[in-house]
Every structure is written in C-alpha cells, then in structure tokens.
Amino acid sequence: MKEANAQKIRLENNTTTLAREYAREGLDYETQLEQRAKEKQMERDLKIVPAAAAAPVVDEDDEEDEGDQE
C-alpha cells in the first residue's frame, strides 16, 4: 500500500513516468497501456460500470435532513 501511494504521488507530481514505473516491474508500458485501453473499451461495450460509480454512498443523516427541509 505504501509503495502504491508513493507511486501515485510520483506520477502526479511528474517525478516519474509510466515507462519508468512499468520498467521497475519488468513490463513494457506501451503494451500495458494498450491492454488497459482494450479492457476499458470492453467494459464500455459490455456496459460494466465501475463499482464506485455503480453504488454511490448515501449518508442516511443527510437524507433525513433533506426531508425536514420540504
């Protein structure tokens, strides 16, 4: 988890590149990006929604407050 967070920060602040990060794993970044693009396209084709988008978190306290305002 620590390394994943560090990698995210390095990518966000441009102190590394995808090519370098994939190379650390012995992988080619172009091949990996092409594969991920294929996977994302297949998700769209199959209408697969990411879990975070499929089930928004609802705060029950907020719902009660909204009902009181009407």
Residue frames as a rotation matrix with the C-alpha (Angstrom) as fourth column:
MET 1
0.573 0.820 0.000 0.00
0.820 -0.573 0.000 0.00
0.000 0.000 -1.000 0.00
LYS 2
0.398 -0.514 -0.760 2.83
0.206 -0.757 0.620 2.34
-0.894 -0.403 -0.195 0.87
GLU 3
-0.658 -0.720 0.222 4.53
0.333 -0.013 0.943 1.80
-0.676 0.694 0.248 -2.48
ALA 4
-0.178 0.683 0.708 1.28
0.977 0.034 0.212 2.26
0.120 0.729 -0.673 -4.39
ASN 5
0.780 0.464 -0.420 0.71
0.550 -0.828 0.107 5.61
-0.298 -0.314 -0.901 -2.69
ALA 6
0.027 -0.864 -0.503 4.29
0.070 -0.501 0.863 6.67
-0.997 -0.059 0.047 -3.33
GLN 7
-0.672 -0.239 0.701 3.98
0.658 0.242 0.713 5.71
-0.340 0.941 -0.005 -6.98
LYS 8
0.323 0.886 0.334 0.73
0.942 -0.335 -0.023 7.67
0.091 0.322 -0.942 -7.30
ILE 9
0.706 -0.113 -0.700 2.38
0.225 -0.900 0.372 10.75
-0.672 -0.420 -0.610 -5.81
ARG 10
-0.389 -0.921 -0.027 5.44
0.196 -0.112 0.974 10.42
-0.900 0.373 0.224 -8.09
LEU 11
-0.469 0.282 0.837 3.17
0.883 0.167 0.438 10.20
-0.016 0.945 -0.328 -11.14
GLU 12
0.597 0.801 -0.050 1.02
0.802 -0.597 0.017 13.14
-0.016 -0.050 -0.999 -10.02
ASN 13
0.722 -0.342 -0.602 3.98
-0.038 -0.888 0.459 15.44
-0.691 -0.308 -0.653 -9.37
ASN 14
0.962 -0.227 -0.153 5.81
-0.153 0.015 -0.988 14.33
0.226 0.974 -0.020 -12.53
THR 15
0.216 -0.925 0.311 8.87
-0.914 -0.080 0.397 12.96
-0.342 -0.370 -0.864 -10.79
THR 16
-0.584 -0.345 0.735 8.45
-0.032 0.914 0.404 9.67
-0.811 0.213 -0.545 -12.65
THR 17
-0.395 0.464 -0.793 6.86
-0.918 -0.170 0.358 8.35
0.032 0.869 0.493 -15.82
LEU 18
0.689 0.667 0.284 4.66
-0.644 0.743 -0.182 5.39
-0.333 -0.058 0.941 -16.66
ALA 19
0.617 -0.527 -0.585 7.55
-0.306 0.525 -0.794 3.98
0.725 0.669 0.163 -18.66
ARG 20
-0.447 -0.842 0.303 9.81
-0.594 0.026 -0.804 4.06
0.669 -0.539 -0.511 -15.61
GLU 21
-0.171 0.448 0.877 7.19
-0.928 0.225 -0.296 2.66
-0.330 -0.865 0.378 -13.24
TYR 22
0.870 0.482 -0.104 6.33
-0.484 0.796 -0.363 -0.23
-0.092 0.366 0.926 -15.55
ALA 23
0.308 -0.844 -0.439 10.02
-0.381 0.313 -0.870 -0.88
0.872 0.435 -0.225 -16.17
ARG 24
-0.391 -0.418 0.820 10.50
-0.908 0.027 -0.419 -1.33
0.153 -0.908 -0.390 -12.43
GLU 25
0.275 0.588 0.760 8.15
-0.610 0.718 -0.336 -4.30
-0.744 -0.371 0.556 -12.76
GLY 26
-0.658 -0.624 0.422 9.92
-0.037 0.586 0.809 -5.56
-0.753 0.517 -0.408 -15.87
LEU 27
0.125 0.822 0.556 6.99
0.765 0.277 -0.581 -4.57
-0.632 0.498 -0.594 -18.09
ASP 28
-0.826 -0.304 0.475 6.66
0.556 -0.580 0.596 -2.51
0.094 0.756 0.647 -21.26
TYR 29
-0.622 0.597 -0.507 4.42
0.058 -0.611 -0.790 0.49
-0.781 -0.521 0.345 -20.64
GLU 30
-0.601 0.416 -0.682 3.10
-0.798 -0.364 0.481 0.63
-0.048 0.833 0.551 -24.21
THR 31
-0.694 0.322 -0.644 1.95
0.035 0.909 0.416 -2.98
0.720 0.266 -0.641 -24.06
GLN 32
-0.732 0.399 -0.553 0.35
0.659 0.207 -0.723 -2.38
-0.174 -0.893 -0.414 -20.66
LEU 33
-0.625 0.500 -0.600 -1.46
-0.308 -0.864 -0.400 0.78
-0.718 -0.065 0.693 -21.79
GLU 34
-0.640 0.388 -0.664 -2.73
-0.667 0.150 0.730 -0.91
0.382 0.910 0.163 -24.95
GLN 35
-0.705 0.369 -0.606 -4.08
0.445 0.895 0.029 -3.78
0.553 -0.249 -0.795 -22.85
ARG 36
-0.693 0.450 -0.563 -5.74
0.460 -0.326 -0.826 -1.42
-0.555 -0.832 0.019 -20.38
ALA 37
-0.657 0.454 -0.602 -7.35
-0.666 -0.723 0.181 0.52
-0.353 0.520 0.777 -23.24
LYS 38
-0.648 0.410 -0.642 -8.76
-0.256 0.677 0.690 -2.74
0.717 0.612 -0.334 -24.61
GLU 39
-0.696 0.368 -0.616 -10.12
0.697 0.552 -0.458 -3.63
0.171 -0.749 -0.641 -21.17
LYS 40
-0.689 0.439 -0.577 -11.75
0.023 -0.782 -0.623 -0.22
-0.725 -0.442 0.528 -20.70
GLN 41
-0.641 0.458 -0.615 -13.33
-0.760 -0.268 0.593 -0.43
0.107 0.847 0.520 -24.17
MET 42
-0.650 0.397 -0.648 -14.68
0.188 0.910 0.369 -3.88
0.736 0.118 -0.666 -23.39
GLU 43
-0.731 0.398 -0.554 -16.14
0.586 -0.048 -0.809 -2.57
-0.348 -0.916 -0.198 -20.11
ARG 44
-0.623 0.508 -0.594 -17.92
-0.522 -0.836 -0.168 0.17
-0.582 0.206 0.786 -22.08
ASP 45
-0.643 0.347 -0.683 -19.13
-0.581 0.361 0.730 -2.31
0.499 0.866 -0.031 -24.71
LEU 46
-0.536 0.392 -0.747 -20.49
0.489 0.866 0.104 -4.63
0.688 -0.310 -0.656 -22.02
LYS 47
0.207 0.606 0.768 -21.88
-0.249 -0.727 0.641 -1.70
0.946 -0.323 0.001 -20.03
ILE 48
0.252 -0.254 -0.934 -19.84
0.872 0.477 0.106 -2.66
0.419 -0.841 0.342 -16.99
VAL 49
0.625 0.044 0.780 -19.85
-0.163 -0.969 0.185 0.21
0.764 -0.243 -0.598 -14.53
PRO 50
-0.519 -0.847 -0.111 -17.01
-0.002 0.131 -0.991 0.63
0.855 -0.515 -0.069 -12.06
ALA 51
-0.171 0.465 -0.869 -18.10
0.878 0.472 0.080 -0.32
0.447 -0.749 -0.489 -8.54
ALA 52
-0.738 -0.160 -0.655 -17.57
0.526 -0.745 -0.410 3.21
-0.422 -0.648 0.634 -7.20
ALA 53
-0.886 0.419 -0.200 -19.89
-0.459 -0.726 0.512 4.65
0.068 0.545 0.836 -9.86
ALA 54
-0.519 0.704 -0.485 -22.47
0.124 0.624 0.772 1.87
0.846 0.341 -0.411 -9.55
ALA 55
0.309 0.623 -0.719 -23.27
0.799 0.241 0.552 2.31
0.517 -0.744 -0.423 -5.88
PRO 56
-0.212 -0.388 0.897 -22.96
-0.102 -0.904 -0.415 5.87
0.972 -0.180 0.152 -4.62
VAL 57
-0.641 -0.069 -0.764 -22.60
0.718 0.296 -0.629 6.14
0.270 -0.953 -0.141 -0.88
VAL 58
0.050 0.747 0.663 -25.61
0.067 -0.665 0.744 7.78
0.997 0.007 -0.083 0.72
ASP 59
-0.950 -0.310 -0.027 -25.42
0.076 -0.145 -0.986 9.33
0.302 -0.940 0.162 4.16
GLU 60
-0.244 0.932 -0.268 -28.71
0.831 0.344 0.438 8.48
0.501 -0.116 -0.858 5.86
ASP 61
-0.219 0.122 -0.968 -28.44
0.747 -0.618 -0.247 11.55
-0.628 -0.777 0.044 8.10
ASP 62
-0.919 -0.156 -0.362 -28.34
-0.101 -0.794 0.600 13.78
-0.381 0.588 0.714 5.00
GLU 63
-0.708 0.706 0.021 -31.50
0.325 0.299 0.897 12.13
0.628 0.642 -0.441 3.64
GLU 64
-0.046 0.698 -0.715 -33.35
0.999 0.048 -0.017 12.83
0.023 -0.715 -0.699 6.88
ASP 65
-0.478 -0.218 -0.851 -32.21
0.380 -0.925 0.023 16.47
-0.792 -0.312 0.525 6.84
GLU 66
-0.993 0.112 -0.022 -33.42
-0.063 -0.377 0.924 16.89
0.096 0.919 0.382 3.25
GLY 67
-0.376 0.911 -0.166 -36.85
0.697 0.397 0.597 15.58
0.610 0.109 -0.785 4.20
ASP 68
-0.082 0.301 -0.950 -37.08
0.893 -0.402 -0.204 18.09
-0.443 -0.865 -0.236 7.03
GLN 69
-0.813 -0.343 -0.471 -36.46
0.146 -0.903 0.405 20.97
-0.564 0.260 0.783 4.63
GLU 70
-0.830 0.493 0.261 -39.52
0.316 0.031 0.948 20.29
0.459 0.870 -0.181 2.47
